[in-house]
């Protein structure tokens, strides 16, 4: 009788361990993606700027944007409204440090800036992301100093998008 209680206890402990590992494995992609996005969402904004939307997505349908090869692509973006002109916006964000890669402390993800009217929205199965009209990524360092910038009239506002994109190894690892 005692032997059957020990066997049942071992089976219950093993099942609990399997369920715990399965839950962890199924939710780790969401956790890594959300942590990555929070880096953008918690970054400081220039004066006279407010957040209109925050969005992040991860999934295989972004693979053509960032490549796959065993890595899960993740994109986070914010739509903002401001009364600053494009030059002021770009000057502010050129000082922004690199963001950490997903599931890492190593920094190397550069901020992307898209102005409404000069960008395209790409809708995919897992969400959406932005590019320039020529489908290129517009990292803040790619903007030229002598580029023509719009000017705003008194009280006028404009919208723009901040975005970060990267990928992480989604293979479940027991050695971490």
N, C-alpha and C positions, 0 to 999 in steps of 0.2 A: 504494500500500500504506500509506504513512504517513498519507494522508488518511483512510483507513478506521479507523486506530487513534485518530486525533483525534476522529472522529465517534463511535466507540464510547465513548471516554472522556467526551465531552460528554453522551451519552445516560445513561451510568452515573451521572454527577454529578447530572444533572437528576432521575433516578429516586430517588436517595438524598435529594435535597432535598425532593421531593414526599412521600416516605415519612416523613421527619422532621417536616414540617409537618402531615401527617395524624395522626401519633402525638400531637403536641403538641395539636392541636385536639381530638382524642378524649379526652385525659386531663386537659385543663385544668379541666373541671367538677368532676372528682373532686378535683383538687389544691385548688381554691378552697374546696370544701366541707370538705375535711379540715383545711385551715388555719383556717377559721372555727370548726370544732368544737374544735380544739386550744385556742383561746382560753378556752372554757368548761372543758375538761378540765384545763387548767393553772391554773385560778383557785384561790385559797386556800379552804380549808374551815374552818368553825368548829371549835372543840375538841370532842372526843368524837363525831366524825362520820366515817363511813367510806363509801367508794364501793362500791355493789353492782353497778352496771351503767353503761356508757358507750355511747352510741349516736348516730349521725348519719345523716341521709338527705338526699338531694336528688332532685328529679325533678318532672316535670310534674304528677303526681297531687296535689301539695301546692298547686296553683294556687288552689283555692278558699279556702285558708287565707290566702295571702299575695298573691294576684293574679298574673297572668303578664305579659302585654303585652310580651313579649320578655325577660323576666327568669326566671331559674331559682331557684325557692324552695329553701331549705336550712334544716334544723332539726337542732339538736344538743341532747341531753338526758342527764342523769345521774340515776340513782336512788341515793338516799343513805339511810343509817340513822344515827340519832342518839339520844342520851338528853336532848337539849335540847327545851324546849317550843316551841310555835309562835311565841310572842312573842320568845323568844331567837333563834330562827332568822331571823325577819323583821328584827329589829333588826340582826343581823349583816349581812344582805344589803342592807339599805337603804344601807349605806356603799359598796357595790360600784360602781365606776365603769362607765360605759357600755362596751360591747364594740365593736370595730371591725366595720364592714360587711365582707362577703366581698369579697376581692380589692381591699381599700382600707385606707388608714391612718386614714381618717375614722371617728370613733367616734359611735355613735348607737343601738346595739342595746341595749335594756334587758333585764335579767334577768327571767325569769318563774319563779314559785315555785308549785308545786302540791303539796298535801298528799294523801296516799293516803286515799281515802274521800271526798274533796271534789273529785275530778277525774275526767275521762273520758279513756280511751285511744282514739285514732282510728287505725285500721289502714287504710292505703292501699297501693296496688300497690308503691310505692317504699319503704315503711317504716311508721313510726308517729309520732304526736305527741300531746301532751297539751293539754287545755283544762279550764276549770272546768266544772262540771256544766251550766251554761247556755251552753256552747260559747264563752265569752269567753276571751280571753287574760288571764292573771293576772300582769301585770307587778308587780314588787315595790312600785312606787310606788302601785299601786291599792289596796293593803291599808290599811284604816282603822286609825288609832291605837287607837280604842276598841272594835275588833272583839274578840269573845270568843275567847279562845285556850284550847286544851286544856292541861291540866297532866298531867304524867306522875308515876307512882308511882316510888319508889326502884328503880333497876335496870331500869325499863321503857324500851323504845325505840320510836321511830316512824320511818316512812319518808316521804320527800318527794322531789319531783322538781325539779331545776333545768333550765331550758330556755332556749335562745335561738333566735330564728327571724328570717330575713331573706331576701333574694334578691339575685342579681347578674346583670349583663348577660352572657348566655352567647353572644352573637354573637362569632364569631372576629374579632378586630381585628388588623390588621397595623400600625396606627398607635400601638400601646402601647409 
